Amino acid sequence: MEIVILRSREIDPLDGWGDEAAIEAVQKALADDDVIARVEIIESPADLPEWRPGTDRTIVFPNSRRINFSDPLVEPLAARGIAMVGGGSSSVLAQDKLFMKRVISSRGLPTPAWIVSGPGVSARNIVENLGLPLVVKPAVGAESAGVMRCDSEESLKSVIEQPGLLVEEWCRYREFTVGVLGNGPGRMAAPLEIVLPGADAMLDAKAKASGIREAIRVTRSDPKALAATQLALAACEALKIADWARIDIVMDKAGMPYVIDVNASPGLRHEEQHPSIYPLCFILNAGSTYDDVVRAVAASAAIRCGIEPASSLRRSLSSLTAKVKAAVNPAT
């Protein structure tokens, strides 16, 4: 079996699952006696029409969604039916927070009330409708870049001069992040709670950079964590997410969970000081290894695409599935 990690020449840390070190770690995790794992660079959009998988058991593992700021990497491959981790357009659309919230809401799933900044939208109107404090974020983004808290109408006024920002009501009494793996009825999930100093703190880019490991708490036996897990699984179903994702859930004081973000190509950094949260969801909950998480993602994609996964990948998926089922039971 062959797995090709497709990447652009310049890596955008906000558009994919990792930098050069992460790519190396993923390639190392996948390579085995029965798996050829290689990295290939797509230099420009002109390369895509000519790109072909090497075998009928080749899976593409896109490192990013785009080749550059304006040219997509994933959609052209998906349109040709090329087997890949993440399934194509659904993973791209899910990154649009406004699209995500509309789909989630249409399925009756809770997400914080929101208003989009633009002409004719005043800070006073937003505060009257959503209250204070508020969360302001770009409609499209990752790694919590550009996310901020506004505590007054005055501070909000200076922020929303930029059109197209998403302004959300504050529902953050507790915060969870849920790693999701697999497809259909076999989809599994592992939650972690994000515990930050101070009741008014939130997981922004600064909090992530200052040491996310210290802010993580394993809460698999907590009924509230199980409610967050069930909502994360329902969100993946509603958005037609394929293979893997990390879903961010906040909970208000009454215990109501709300979806605030869906990352359908979550980080895979394997660094001691700044590891990605997605593999930690399974490592900390179920005692899995980083390599097993990466292999299980690839195995899930292969099965969905009708490709028999290599034995090493299937073993990792089976092992991870058994461990997660034993440690986390969202049906409880």
Buried (B, 14 or more C-beta within 10 A) or exposed (E): BBBBBBBBEEBBBBBBBBBEEBBBBBBEBBBBEEBBBEBEEBEEBEBBEEBEBEEEBBBBBBBBBBBBEEBBBBBBBBEEEBBBBBBBBBBBBBBBBEBBBEBBBEEEBBBBBBBBBEEEBEBEEBBEEBEBBBBBBBBBBBBBEBBBBBEEBEBBBEBBEEEEBBBBBBBBBBBBBBBBBBBEEEBBBBBBBBBBEEEEBBBBBEBBEEEBEEBBBBBBEBEBBBBBBBBBBBBBBBBBBBBBBBBBBBBBEEEBBBBBBBBBBBBBBBEEEEBBBBBBBBBBBBEBBBBBBBBBBBBBBBBBBEBEBBEBBBBBBEBBBEBBEEBBEBEE
